[in-house]
Amino acid sequence: MASGNVGKLKKKQSLADQAYEALRSAVLHGRLGPGERLNQAELASALGVSDRTVREALARLIAEGLINREPYREFRVVGVSVDDIEDIIRMRAMLEGWAVEIAASMIASEELDRMRRLIPKMNNTDALQSAASFQGYNRDFHWTAINACNRSHLIDMLKRLWDLMRPYSLDKDGFDLRETSDIERLQRSHQELVDALSSGDGPGARAVLAKHSEDAMEQVRMGVKRLNRLSGRENGRLFLQRVLPIRTS
């Protein structure tokens, strides 16, 4: 277990909160990968805290669905199947579609301007030096619209779904837009969402999100087929760090 990937804590806020944030960040950024075993004692040593503090942090991550533990067994970072990924994308599309439909009637001009400024950054391959760069721009774009709905419970549920997907949209070998058509499709989708929001067209914004999710699921299916051809595996129960194109987020 790569306990060195979590880092030492700085004693400013409570140690339990710091341990939780450090472990959560390590999971979301792929430093602790899907399926990886987590040893409580090793984590406590790496973080410089007690076993009890780590246990509290892990309990919070279990509640968020990022870590799991079978009774009397080890902790592991949650891994998901191809079917799980499709379910998450569908749920996120339904909830995010609802959020942007609400947001269309209340989003501020400053928020729309922010989204417009982010579009060229996501389409400029010179600016996308890594998967993390794209992910940051893309997340900021979508969450500007989501937060504009001002529905706290809806926002919290979407945050959890986005977090479940985040480790699978990090390509450790870097970000690569292989096809010009991919860039153009992404640009159209984001521009259509901004246009719908700026005109107050809630149903139109929701429809854009629905199409976006269908494109994402098709990329998942294509990625799995490519991996299966290379590996000879057809069971669909694969960890997907190298399967999901970054553009699915």
C-alpha positions in Angstrom: 0.0 0.0 0.0 1.5 3.3 -1.1 1.0 5.1 2.2 3.7 7.7 1.2 1.1 9.1 -1.3 -0.9 10.8 1.4 1.7 13.1 3.0 2.1 14.6 6.5 -0.4 16.8 8.2 -0.1 20.4 9.3 -1.6 21.0 12.7 -3.9 23.9 12.1 -7.4 22.5 12.1 -8.5 19.3 13.8 -6.3 16.3 13.0 -9.4 14.3 12.1 -10.5 16.9 9.5 -7.0 17.1 8.1 -6.7 13.3 7.9 -10.0 13.1 6.1 -9.1 15.8 3.6 -5.6 14.3 2.9 -7.1 10.9 2.3 -10.0 12.2 0.2 -7.6 14.2 -2.0 -5.4 11.2 -2.5 -8.3 9.1 -3.6 -9.9 11.8 -5.9 -6.5 12.6 -7.6 -5.7 8.9 -8.1 -2.7 8.8 -5.8 -4.6 6.0 -4.0 -6.1 4.1 -6.9 -9.3 2.1 -7.3 -9.1 -1.3 -5.6 -6.0 -0.3 -3.5 -5.8 -1.8 0.0 -5.6 0.7 2.8 -3.8 -0.3 6.0 -5.0 1.8 8.9 -1.7 1.6 10.8 0.4 2.5 7.8 -1.8 5.5 7.0 -1.6 6.6 10.6 2.2 6.5 10.5 2.3 8.3 7.1 0.0 11.0 8.3 1.6 11.3 11.8 -1.7 10.8 13.6 -3.3 8.1 15.8 -5.1 5.0 14.4 -8.3 6.4 15.9 -7.9 9.6 13.8 -7.4 7.6 10.6 -10.4 5.4 11.5 -12.6 8.4 11.8 -11.4 9.8 8.5 -12.0 6.4 6.8 -15.5 6.2 8.2 -16.3 9.6 6.6 -15.0 8.3 3.3 -17.0 5.1 3.6 -20.1 7.3 4.1 -19.3 9.2 0.9 -18.9 6.0 -1.1 -15.2 6.5 -1.8 -13.9 3.7 0.5 -15.5 0.4 1.3 -14.9 -2.2 4.0 -16.4 -5.7 4.5 -17.1 -6.7 8.1 -13.8 -7.6 9.8 -11.9 -7.1 6.6 -9.5 -4.5 5.1 -10.4 -1.1 3.7 -10.1 -0.6 0.0 -10.6 2.3 -2.4 -13.8 1.8 -4.3 -13.5 0.3 -7.7 -16.4 0.3 -10.2 -17.4 -1.8 -13.2 -18.4 -0.6 -16.7 -22.1 -1.0 -15.7 -21.5 1.1 -12.6 -19.9 3.9 -14.7 -22.9 4.0 -17.0 -25.3 4.1 -14.0 -23.3 7.0 -12.5 -23.3 8.9 -15.8 -27.0 8.5 -16.2 -27.8 9.6 -12.6 -25.5 12.6 -13.0 -27.1 13.5 -16.3 -30.6 13.4 -14.7 -29.6 15.5 -11.7 -27.4 17.9 -13.5 -30.0 18.3 -16.2 -32.5 19.3 -13.4 -29.9 21.7 -11.9 -29.2 23.5 -15.1 -32.9 23.7 -15.9 -33.4 25.5 -12.6 -30.3 27.6 -13.1 -31.5 28.9 -16.5 -34.0 31.2 -14.7 -31.5 32.6 -12.2 -27.9 32.4 -13.5 -26.1 35.7 -13.3 -24.4 37.4 -16.2 -21.0 37.1 -14.4 -21.5 33.3 -14.2 -22.3 33.1 -17.9 -19.2 35.2 -18.7 -17.1 32.8 -16.6 -18.4 29.8 -18.6 -17.7 31.6 -21.9 -14.1 32.3 -20.8 -13.6 28.6 -20.0 -14.7 27.2 -23.3 -11.6 28.3 -25.3 -9.3 27.0 -22.6 -10.8 23.5 -23.0 -10.4 23.6 -26.7 -6.8 24.9 -26.7 -4.6 21.8 -26.9 -1.5 24.0 -26.0 -3.2 24.8 -22.6 -4.1 21.2 -21.9 -0.7 19.8 -20.8 -2.3 17.1 -18.6 -5.6 15.4 -17.9 -5.8 17.3 -14.6 -5.7 20.6 -16.6 -8.7 19.6 -18.7 -10.5 18.2 -15.7 -10.1 21.4 -13.8 -11.4 23.6 -16.6 -14.3 21.2 -17.3 -15.3 20.9 -13.7 -15.2 24.6 -13.2 -17.4 25.1 -16.3 -20.1 22.6 -15.2 -20.1 23.6 -11.6 -20.5 27.3 -12.4 -23.9 26.2 -13.9 -24.7 23.7 -11.2 -24.1 26.1 -8.3 -26.3 28.7 -10.0 -29.4 26.5 -9.3 -29.0 27.3 -5.5 -30.5 24.0 -4.4 -28.2 22.7 -1.6 -29.4 19.0 -1.5 -29.2 18.7 -5.3 -25.7 20.2 -5.3 -24.6 17.8 -2.5 -25.9 14.7 -4.5 -24.2 15.9 -7.7 -20.9 16.5 -5.8 -20.9 12.9 -4.7 -21.5 11.6 -8.2 -18.8 13.8 -9.6 -16.4 12.6 -6.9 -17.1 8.9 -7.7 -16.2 9.5 -11.3 -13.1 11.7 -10.7 -10.4 9.0 -10.2 -11.5 7.4 -13.5 -11.0 10.5 -15.6 -7.4 11.0 -14.8 -5.1 9.6 -17.5 -1.7 9.1 -15.9 0.1 9.3 -19.2 -1.2 12.8 -19.9 -4.1 14.4 -21.8 -4.4 13.8 -25.5 -7.1 15.0 -27.8 -6.7 12.6 -30.7 -9.4 13.7 -33.0 -10.3 17.1 -34.2 -14.0 15.9 -34.2 -13.7 15.3 -30.4 -12.7 18.9 -29.9 -15.4 20.3 -32.1 -18.1 18.1 -30.5 -17.0 19.2 -27.0 -17.0 22.9 -28.1 -20.5 22.6 -29.6 -21.8 21.0 -26.4 -20.4 23.6 -24.1 -21.5 26.5 -26.3 -25.0 25.1 -26.6 -25.3 24.9 -22.8 -24.2 28.5 -22.4 -26.6 29.6 -25.2 -29.5 27.8 -23.5 -28.7 29.3 -20.1 -28.2 32.8 -21.4 -31.6 32.7 -23.1 -33.3 31.3 -20.0 -34.2 28.1 -21.9 -34.3 25.5 -19.0 -35.6 22.6 -21.0 -33.1 23.3 -23.7 -30.2 23.3 -21.2 -31.5 20.0 -19.8 -31.6 18.5 -23.3 -27.9 19.6 -23.9 -26.9 17.7 -20.7 -28.8 14.6 -21.8 -27.0 14.6 -25.2 -23.7 15.2 -23.4 -24.2 12.1 -21.2 -25.1 9.9 -24.2 -21.8 11.0 -25.8 -20.0 10.2 -22.6 -21.4 6.7 -22.4 -20.6 5.9 -26.0 -17.0 6.9 -25.3 -17.0 4.5 -22.3 -18.3 1.7 -24.5 -15.7 2.4 -27.2 -12.9 2.5 -24.6 -13.9 -0.8 -23.1 -14.0 -2.4 -26.5 -10.5 -1.2 -27.3 -9.2 -2.5 -24.0 -10.9 -5.8 -24.5 -9.3 -6.2 -27.9 -5.9 -5.6 -26.5 -6.3 -7.7 -23.4 -8.6 -10.5 -24.7 -10.9 -9.9 -21.8 -14.7 -9.6 -22.3 -16.0 -9.7 -18.7 -16.5 -5.9 -18.4 -15.3 -5.9 -14.7 -12.3 -3.8 -15.2 -10.8 -0.9 -13.3 -11.1 2.0 -15.7 -8.3 4.5 -15.1 -7.1 3.9 -18.7 -10.5 3.2 -20.2 -12.5 6.4 -19.7 -11.6 9.3 -22.0 -11.1 12.5 -20.0 -13.9 14.1 -22.0 -16.5 11.9 -20.3 -16.4 14.3 -17.3 
